[in-house]
Structure formats: structure tokens, C-alpha cells
Amino acid sequence: NDGSETFKYESDITRLRSLVIHSLYSHKDVFLRELLSNANDALEKLRLTALTDRSVLSSGEGNVTIEVNVDERSNGKTGQIIIRDTGIGMSKDELARNLGTIARSGTSEFLKKAEEGQGVDGNLIGQFGLGFYSCFLVSPTVRVSSLPPATTNNPNPEQYTFVSSSTGDSFEVFLDPRGKTLGRGTEIVLTIGEDEAEFLSVDHLKSLIEKHSTFSTTFPIYIKERNISKVPTPHPQSPVEDGDPDEFADDLETDETTPKEENFDEQVEENWIRVNDKAPIWMREPKEVSDEEYQQFYKAVAKDDASESLGWSHFKGDTGSGVSFRAIMYIPSSLPKDFWQKMTSGINNVRLMVKRVFITDDLGEDFMPRWLSFLKVTVDADDLPLNVSRETLQNNRFLSQLQRILVRKALDLFTKLSVDQPEKYKEIAKLYGNALRIGLLESPKDKLKLAKLLRFESTRSDYTSLEEYVENRKEGQKQIYYIAGVGEIAKDLARSPFVEKLFARGYEVLLLNLPSDEPMMASLDQFMGMTTQDVSKKGLKFGDEDEDGAEKKELEAQKVAFKPLIEWLKKDLAGQISDVTVTNRLVTSPCTIIVDSYGWSANMQRIMSAQTDAQDDPMFNMMKNLPKVLEINPKSPLIEGLLERVLDFPQDDSEDDGDVKRVSEEEEDLRETVRVLFDTTLVRSGFSVADPTTYFERVEALLRRSLGVSLSATPQIKIRPAPPTASGPIPEDEEEKVEFDPQSLGSDPSQWMDWKDMKDQMVFDHDEL
Ligand SMILES: Nc1ncnc2c1ncn2[C@@H]1O[C@H](COP(=O)(O)OP(=O)(O)OP(=O)(O)O)[C@@H](O)[C@H]1O
């Protein structure tokens, strides 16, 4: 009994296999990379197991071998490729589970992506851990035999074989009739047909390995080369026969006179050649490594990135506690879609090796600061014991020292790219701008370096740095002006009332729209001797005010002239604003609403409201309700008009009763207008309106007035009520669905209700809810 069992593939697997086969049809050669990467993983797992159980290494250290057997009968057009590793192997259950089921996270996401027609390429396959199925790209049937190492728990493992075709919906697993031929590890036999005959060429396989796998595999890969040489066929040994000696003599004579045609024998010499014999790329001197090689290595470390790295740094370091190391750090070409969600819980992108041996890629959630966790880093330390574990590492000064060095090197890399490759840096600044801003917030000691790396849009340029801003400052200007509005486009921010005067005067204003921008600017506070200033807050200074005494005097005079309006507005808007002032920061806008320099700007209020439990937070409510100041533009015709109307109202003591009534009606009208103006100003200044329904009703009233429509006129609408509450479950059968005649119910207009009654009923329902 070979314990043979037939398993049915999960339906997803069948879909998936055919998807892999179809989508990668033109990238067939990925199969080799994927199988070698699996072999490498299996060897790494073995080595890790050996740290606690030496016995697993009883049959020697690991390697991978590749053998090509050509079927001579087909003239070399068909054959087999056999890939063996001496890694951790798989038991019977593991063969069935690992190769036949897909209880792996991300698979359904993969299927979804693929079905949505998003590019399914080799990298996507790797990313979702579907590498094994790529062997069906070149082989209609696949045989995998595997033997796990003997361990103390399992001293006598058996060798099992898994067989599957590329199309069938089931696979078989049985005890290998050959016995334990493998010693340890896994053997994959691919059957190569005529269409894939190119893969039977050892030279072709060698070049594929060189292209894809030299960097991703740290174990030796050997390929069997056959050298066929022709050697003359040795002359047949003269049979020393009993018989006529003359006959033998005759033959000899004949040979001398007419030499016999020379025959050759093919002599096959087989050698195992090491394919990946180059030192790993990080061990080489940077000047000896080409850009192409760096990019190839990047492909090996960043399976989830289909494009090239945007930049890298390759360096030697010494942690100061006696551990020297070499490292390569890459900036990926894109951020994973879920980067910002995952960032809070930490992403492990650092692979730690010790003396070329992979140790772990889990150095703990906060090993790298989260804002740099996108970097793909390989570190190979020389002087750590091979059996370090994450726990021992965490108590080791090495890790914290390494972290500091990696952060410094990352900042150096960004800085170097910004200087040497400004075009490339544009891309980087766009992609990683938010991360760098968060870095500035979280890493105070790197503030200045990070600030120099940031790029912004401004009223002067669509790509500028703070250093450039400082260079372009106006005489006397001591503030870096900015306006922030999350998610808004720069062009709209530039048209904000807060910006208009600065813009008109020729001052540059940074237009910030990332969520991290405003807190970052506030935290930066100073840059090269200038302070940062939110133009929507109090405290804005041009720097040339004092020299221009006339302007100041004019403002003082306006304050006096507009006093009646200011007082009237203060009274009317009491509770909503703390003060009304005359401003000269506006050009065309009639007014704005600003907050104190320590209060939250409108943008910040929006950011904070988005936090889940913000509304219940007393701090949030306190900050949200901090006083706002209404600033009016004395040059605006609208404000001048308002002043005139207010001045028109008779003073308290000089009215008879009739006048009072007329005045209060006029005043009431003006109040309505001012409230619309105030709410509109709130919106223009980035805040939200406290009561949008009342706001819209006021706007409607204004529009009616301007069109001469009666304020009390209501729409003549009758409402057809909904049918009665349905009973029972929703019928499944289409036919049964329509149980009532929609025409019969409420079709009689006499049953319809006046919309106003309906509205009352709705209010009641909502209250109940
Ligand atoms: N040569 C092997 N030795 C031991 N186990 C293997 C070998 N090849 C595959 N496996 C097992 O089968 C599983 C499935 O392999 P598959 O290539 O489909 O995905 P993966 O290795 O998890 O992801 P990826 O393809 O990205 O490396 C592996 O996780 C591993 O457990």
C-alpha cells in the first residue's frame, strides 16, 4: 500500500492555475525563478531549524541542483528538467496542503485583481505566493517528490510524491516507490514538450538563472553540464581465436594497404557547474557593481514592485559596538496600496543576514521608523553569532545602533538624489513627500535635514523647496507664508481670500494640501532664520509695515470710520465670533474669518474632525470653539454698503413708534443678509457652516427677493404616500415579486397628502428614529 490518495483541488486553485498559465503565457521563464526561490526558501528554513536541531543537517549542507535530461528519441526536442534541493522538504500532508490548497492570505485579492484585468505579471505572482503554479507554464504534468529531514520528533520520515497535470481538477499523493532516494529535500520533475524545447538548453537555463536568480539565492546552484567529445573508436581487439592463423594474417595485411575508415565514439563527460558563483552583490565593492546589477538585485528583494528602484545606497558600516556590516538600501518605485494603513503597525522591509546567511526579516515592528518603513534594506553583519534570534537581538545594542545608521544613510541618500538627480527627485518628493513630512514630525533631531528634502507648490512655482523660498524672500520678510487645505488643489488654495493680498503684493505663499502639511509646518516653526506663518491665522507680518506709516494711519482712520458697523456686527454675530476688525490683508474679498495663532485653522479642524472619536473629545470641542475673528475689508464696496445701511438706522433716542417698526424691519432684512455673508465667509475661509439648512433657506430668501418672488409662497405639491408595510420574506421567484398593483395603491389623487402634512409626519418619524 503506497498510501496513494487523490485530492480534489479547491475550485479557486483550478481557476488560479489556469489564470497563471494564461496571464503569464509570454513570461514562461518565470517558472525557473519561482522554483529556485522556493528551493532557496526551503534551504533557509532548514538552516533555521538546524539552529535548534543540529540533527537535521545530518546529510550535509544545502544546495540546489538542476539536471536536464533530453529524450534522444525526440531528437532533443522533448525531455525533463529536474530541480532538486536539499532543503526542509515536505511531508505527505504538507505536499497536499502547500501545493493543493490556497489558504493563503491575499489569494482572493489576487483573483480579484486579475479578474479586473489589472496587469498580472511575474511580480504579482511572486507577491501573492503563487510561485509553484508557474511550473505548469512549461510542463503539462508536474511531479514533486519530497523527504523532510529526520528530526528527534520524526526520526523516520518517508518520501512522498505529488503528481498533477496542468488541467485536471485533482492531484495525487503517494509513497514514492523508489524509496528515500532524495536523502533530504524536494525534487521537482518537469516534463518539457516540443513547444518549450528552448528550456532544455543548459546554456539557456544558465542565462535565466544569471538574470533572475543569482541575487535571490544564497545557496549554491549547480547545473549538470554534459560535454560530448568524440573519441576514435578503438580498433576491435583481434579476437584470438582458434582457427586459421593465416586468415588473421590476411586481415593485417589488408589494413596496411587500405586503411579502414576511422570510427568515433561519443564520450559524454558530466560535470556539475556552479552557476551563482559570484559573491553576493552587497559583499562587492560598490564601484564594481553596475546599475543593471543593482536593479536586478532589487527585483529579487522587492517582489511586490514591478518597476525599477528609484535609487539606492550601498555602504559599509560599523555599529560602534564592534559589529561591522554591509548594506544595500533601495527606494521602491511605488508605495504598496495599503502602505498608509499598514504604516501604523509597522512593515518589515529589512532583511538581516549574518555572514551571508539569512537570519530574519522580522526585526520587530518599530525597528525602522514607520515613515521610512518603505525602504527595502538588506543588511549583512559580520560579527554576530549565527544563532542570533530576534529576542537576543532586541537586547543587543547592535539593533539600535544599526537603526540610527540606516536612518542617517536614508537621509543622505535622499539628499544626494535631490542634488545629483533633480528630475528623479521630483518623482521621489511626490511619492514620499507625506512620509518625509511625518518624519519631520516624529524625528525632531532630523528636522532640518528633512525640511530641506520637502518640495511644495507655491504661488510662484509648482515645485519649490524651503531653501528656494528663503532665497526668493522679499526684503524685510521674516515669515514663510503658507496656506493649508487638505486635498484641495493648489490653484484653488491660491485663490483663497487669505492669499489675495500677499499674491497681489508679489509675496510667495506655499500652497499645502497634504494631511501632514499643517502640523509639520507648525512643528518646523523656524527655517534658516525665518518663522513659518499660516496666512489664515493672526500674526501675519509683511516686514515692511513700519516703514509705510501712511498705510498704518489709513487703517487707524478706517477703524474709526467703520466703528458703527463693527459694533453692529459684533452685537449681531455675538456667540459666533469674538471680535470684528478692519483689515488690510484683503483685496477683493469683503471679509474673512481668521483664528488666533494658537487656535486651529479651518484645515486643522477638518483633519481633527476626521479622527474617529473627535466629537466626544473635550479638547477637540474646546479647540474647535476657540474664538474666531471676522475681518472686514474697508475698501470693499459691499462693506461700504453695509456701513451706509447701518449709519442710516436712526439713533436710539430720536425715533417715534412708526419709525422703530420700520427700522426693525429694515434691520431684520440686513441681519438676514449679513448672516448669509457670514456663512459664505465661513465657507470661503475653509470652515463649515453651523446650520446648513438655515443657511440654504436664507440664500433662497435672498434669491426670491432679488427675483421679486413672494417670501411666503409655498410649492403646490401633493405627495403620493408609500404602500403599506410589506409582510413576510422577500419572494425569491421573480414572478411572485409583484404582489400589489402599484397603480391601484395611492393612484387616486384624492388620497394624496399635502407635502406640508407629509413633512410634519416625516419629522415625527425621524424624531422617533
Ligand atoms: N522546494 C520546496 N521545498 C519545500 N517546500 C516547498 C518547496 N516549494 C514549495 N514549497 C511549499 O509550498 C508552498 C507554496 O509555494 P508557492 O511557490 O506556491 O508559494 P510561496 O513559496 O509561499 O510564495 P512565493 O512563490 O512568493 O515564494 C510554499 O510556501 C512552501 O511551503
The ligand as an SDF file (V2000), in Angstrom:
LIG
                    3D

 31 33  0  0  0  0  0  0  0  0999 V2000
   11.1500   23.2170   -2.7930 N   0  0  0  0  0  0  0  0  0  0  0  0
   10.3180   23.2840   -1.7620 C   0  0  0  0  0  0  0  0  0  0  0  0
   10.6260   22.7550   -0.5660 N   0  0  0  0  0  0  0  0  0  0  0  0
    9.7910   22.8200    0.4890 C   0  0  0  0  0  0  0  0  0  0  0  0
    8.5800   23.4100    0.4440 N   0  0  0  0  0  0  0  0  0  0  0  0
    8.2000   23.9610   -0.7240 C   0  0  0  0  0  0  0  0  0  0  0  0
    9.0340   23.9180   -1.8790 C   0  0  0  0  0  0  0  0  0  0  0  0
    8.3590   24.5250   -2.8800 N   0  0  0  0  0  0  0  0  0  0  0  0
    7.1780   24.9530   -2.3800 C   0  0  0  0  0  0  0  0  0  0  0  0
    7.0890   24.5960   -1.0850 N   0  0  0  0  0  0  0  0  0  0  0  0
    5.9600   24.8680   -0.1860 C   0  0  0  0  0  0  0  0  0  0  0  0
    4.8410   25.1490   -0.9610 O   0  0  0  0  0  0  0  0  0  0  0  0
    4.3050   26.4460   -0.6310 C   0  0  0  0  0  0  0  0  0  0  0  0
    3.7120   27.0740   -1.8440 C   0  0  0  0  0  0  0  0  0  0  0  0
    4.7090   27.5160   -2.7440 O   0  0  0  0  0  0  0  0  0  0  0  0
    4.4680   28.7330   -3.6950 P   0  0  0  0  0  0  0  0  0  0  0  0
    5.6540   28.9630   -4.5330 O   0  0  0  0  0  0  0  0  0  0  0  0
    3.2110   28.4920   -4.4690 O   0  0  0  0  0  0  0  0  0  0  0  0
    4.2300   29.9400   -2.7330 O   0  0  0  0  0  0  0  0  0  0  0  0
    5.2620   30.6020   -1.7200 P   0  0  0  0  0  0  0  0  0  0  0  0
    6.5900   29.9560   -1.8120 O   0  0  0  0  0  0  0  0  0  0  0  0
    4.5920   30.6290   -0.4060 O   0  0  0  0  0  0  0  0  0  0  0  0
    5.3880   32.0700   -2.2520 O   0  0  0  0  0  0  0  0  0  0  0  0
    6.4310   32.5930   -3.3530 P   0  0  0  0  0  0  0  0  0  0  0  0
    6.0940   31.9510   -4.6310 O   0  0  0  0  0  0  0  0  0  0  0  0
    6.2010   34.0420   -3.3610 O   0  0  0  0  0  0  0  0  0  0  0  0
    7.7950   32.2410   -2.8820 O   0  0  0  0  0  0  0  0  0  0  0  0
    5.4900   27.1820   -0.0360 C   0  0  0  0  0  0  0  0  0  0  0  0
    5.0530   28.1640    0.8580 O   0  0  0  0  0  0  0  0  0  0  0  0
    6.2360   26.0660    0.6880 C   0  0  0  0  0  0  0  0  0  0  0  0
    5.6790   25.8120    1.9660 O   0  0  0  0  0  0  0  0  0  0  0  0
  1  2  1  0
  2  3  1  0
  2  7  2  0
  3  4  2  0
  4  5  1  0
  5  6  2  0
  6  7  1  0
  6 10  1  0
  7  8  1  0
  8  9  2  0
  9 10  1  0
 10 11  1  0
 11 12  1  0
 11 30  1  0
 12 13  1  0
 13 14  1  0
 13 28  1  0
 14 15  1  0
 15 16  1  0
 16 17  2  0
 16 18  1  0
 16 19  1  0
 19 20  1  0
 20 21  2  0
 20 22  1  0
 20 23  1  0
 23 24  1  0
 24 25  2  0
 24 26  1  0
 24 27  1  0
 28 29  1  0
 28 30  1  0
 30 31  1  0
M  END
$$$$
